[in-house]
Amino acid sequence: MRSDIFDRIWGDITAVREQSPLVHSLTNLVVMNNTANALLAAGASPIMSHAVPELRDMVALCAASVVNIGTLDPSFVEAAKVTLRSAHELGKPVILDPVGAGATQYRNQVVAELLETSIPGFIRGNAGEIVTLAGLQVESRGVDSAVASEDSVGMACGLAGRLGCVVSVSGATDVITDGRRIGYVDNGDPMMTKVTGLGCTASALLGAFAAVQTDGFIAALSAATFLGVCGELAAKRSVGPGSLQMHLYDVMYTLSEDQFRSAVKVRVEE
């Protein structure tokens, strides 16, 4: 791994801890507690708000917003549109996590409406979700993906270039691209797939890193690397998914530069 990339990623991890950015999370009901705890463990400060009348003020208050469509209903869709529109008007970074895109026509319709409302600075999802957004029909199993992340590289690059945003694809190897640069994160552990909502946690963390790093590609690379390294280290201490979740928060909170340097596996193509 190039030393300059390592320095930028570790610098972002340190910046999140030192600045403790407020991250507005308009997220799904399954993962709300998990993602709030992950943000706290990383050093950020979560605000979980869904009430439409306060959303513009909340977006203005926070350093970044995350929109996660995991548990959809009409009121949530309205809130998501207000959040995206407000973030655009206020110049705040916003992350869209299109959970389950491709699984139902309703989800596809909602994602299309959100992208028509405002293009987010970041889109983060699994390979199936990202390929769906890129316009292809793929097999989807709800929030799971039947497409490998590295198989979606071309689609992710095309989507990022067409929308003018950063696309982050989670998988055995995470793929991050702004349409020009491509980053690959080989950290993580298969046990992480047995803990619900770790993809949603990745999106929440991206909100924190986008708040402290103005280069969107580096912000997304840093967020994916941080979660991958922490998950890999946590898995070594764990006997199953329950203890993995507990150890994950602990590793996020205590991760040292030496631990990070010894574990990180990142490649960047420019």
C-alpha angles and dihedrals in degrees: 000000000000112000093227091057091048091050092051094048094047089045089056092049089052092046092054090052094046099041098036093204120210109243120196110214119197091180143151126281095242096062106027096109093041095052093045090053092047091053091050092048091051090051101258128117119239127212114188108198131160103160109117096210092061101036099096090051090046093051089049091050096050131069094226141001133220123203113196116179098196098124107034132195132148094263091052091051090054090049091049092053092049091049094049093045093047094048090052093048093046096043094240123147114253131189123207118204106191095200112195096002107169094028097093138010090239092059092048090050092049093049090050091051092049093051089049089052094054137331108243121225089236136031116190126181146117121290095265092052093048094047089049090054089049088061105259129123110237136165111271131186102196107274093353125089132227091193123082115236094235090051088061097055096107093046092048092050091048092049092048092049094046096048098034094234141110116265121203119191120194123211143107082313115027115222123204125183142164091193092268108045122046124200127192122200113195096182126108138074133253090238089069089075088065093063112080118237103014088131087055088049088055090055092047091051090049087060090057094048093045087056093060103031121061094193099083095200092054091044091055092043091050093049094049092046093048093053093042094051093044092048092049093050092044092051090058089061096044136088095194146346094290095057090039091062091049094047092045092064091046093051092047089053097045104031111140129204091246092052090048095047093050094051108034118112111181133152126190128195118195 
